[in-house]
Amino acid sequence: MNSPLRSQAVFPILICLFMFTPWIAFGQCVGDGDVTGDGSVTLDDYEAFFTCMDGPGVLPHPAECNPTTLSRCDFDLDSDVDLDDASKFLKLFQAQYLPYGPHLENREAEMLAMTLANSRRAPLDIYQRIQSDLAAIRIAYPQLVTVIDDPDYATNQLLVGLQSGQPLDEYYALNDYYLVQSEEDHTFFRLLEFCDNINALVVAEDYAALDAIAYAEPNWLIGIDDFITVEAAGDIYTYDIDDGFWDCFDGCDCHRVYQFEVDGNALVTLIDYQEYGQSWCEF
């Protein structure tokens, strides 16, 4: 076995099984009427809404009405909050949405945190822990700087097949809850695009439970070269990092596999290292 300190140039290839994943600009994912951005329309939103209500064309806006609140209250986009906006807002009382929270810039840590927690969105504490641990691992082992976990699926999409003849009310209600941004109708499925990254494996279960849905699954990707898996036991997180290379379209020919333990103080310990693959792999 050669030293794990050797490195190999890796050129990741991500190919979407059904189509290329479009680049999208992520922002705050907030449903209509959710002025406070917590995923539900309650009396707190009612109170926040009326801090901005001041009548048609009235300027300046009340001092306590910040730009974010104003943008969530101005339903007709005429730069004021008046009775027209209030009539739309009151119809949304008690609406529920997935509380997305802020967009997280590190998609790798975000998706690993979702998987570890088996949650629809990444818990912030787990996300921050994984982000910190991976940074510590890459400082200790610089050859892993370019070994980034590739998502198994398009991170803001879901494929659903509809049952013929079934009412779609619950399906569209779930789309509203998840703040689906677009729905493309293809021959055998519909492609849903969400406003931010989600755990498509968990979200697919919510859709598959509906009578109107024949199947729901992630938009799987192929051509993945690098994989990272995370397990947690107390304050010890274990990372299996598979650095794959050569001909990765349908499974890489060559692999360098590291296993690390990282404690709560970001102390990195290499537990195991293996090299395996085809006879032409150069380690």
C-alpha positions, 0 to 999 in steps of 0.5 A, a space after each residue: 500500500 502506498 502512502 495516502 499523502 500521494 495525490 491524483 488529479 480528479 476531473 469530476 463529471 456530473 451527468 443528470 440521468 434525465 437532463 442537465 441540472 440548471 443553475 439557479 440563484 437561491 434566495 430566501 424561500 418564504 411562502 405568501 403571507 409568511 411575513 416572519 419567514 418561519 413557515 407558517 402564517 400566524 398572529 405574529 405575521 399579522 402583527 408584522 404585516 400591520 407595521 407596514 400598512 400605511 395606505 396607498 402611495 404613502 411614503 416614506 414607509 413606517 420606520 419599523 417596516 424594514 425592506 424585507 417585511 415590506 417586500 413580503 407584505 406588498 402583494 401587488 408590487 406597487 411599493 406600498 401596503 394598503 387594503 388591497 394587500 391586506 385583503 390578500 394577506 388575510 386569506 392566507 391566515 394559517 397557511 403552512 410551508 416548509 420552513 426553509 430558513 436561510 440559504 446555506 452556501 456550502 452545498 456539500 456540507 448541507 447535503 451531508 447534514 441532511 443525509 446524516 439527520 434524515 431531514 428535509 433540510 439541513 439542521 444548522 448545527 450539524 451543517 456547521 459541524 460537518 463544514 468545520 470537520 471537512 475543513 480540518 480534514 483538508 488542512 491535515 490532508 491537502 490532497 483531499 482539497 479537490 475531493 468534494 462529495 458529489 450529490 447523488 441527485 439534482 439537489 433541488 428537483 424531484 420526479 413524480 409520476 401521477 396516477 391517472 384519474 386521481 384528484 390532484 388537490 393534495 398534490 398541489 397542496 404539497 407543491 404549495 407547502 414545499 414552495 415548488 418553483 416550477 413543474 415541467 410535464 414530461 411524457 412519463 413524469 413531472 419534474 418539480 423544481 424547489 426554491 432551494 436544496 432539499 433531501 429528495 429521498 425524504 421529500 419523495 416519501 411525502 409525495 409517494 404517500 399521496 393517492 394521486 402519486 404513482 411514484 416519486 424519486 430523486 432526479 438521479 445523477 450518473 458519472 459521480 467520482 467522489 463520495 463522502 459518508 458521515 456517521 455520528 456517535 456522540 461528539 465523534 464524527 466518522 468520515 469515509 471519503 472515496 476519492 475515485 478516478 479514471 473512467 467514472 461515467 459508470 463507476 470509477 476504475 480506481 479508488 483511494 478510500 480514507 476513513 477519519 474520525 474527528 472529535 468535538 475539538 476538530 482533532 482529525 485521526 486517520 483510522 484507515 486507508 485503502 487503494 483498490 481498482 483495476 490493474 491499470 490504476 496508478 497509486 
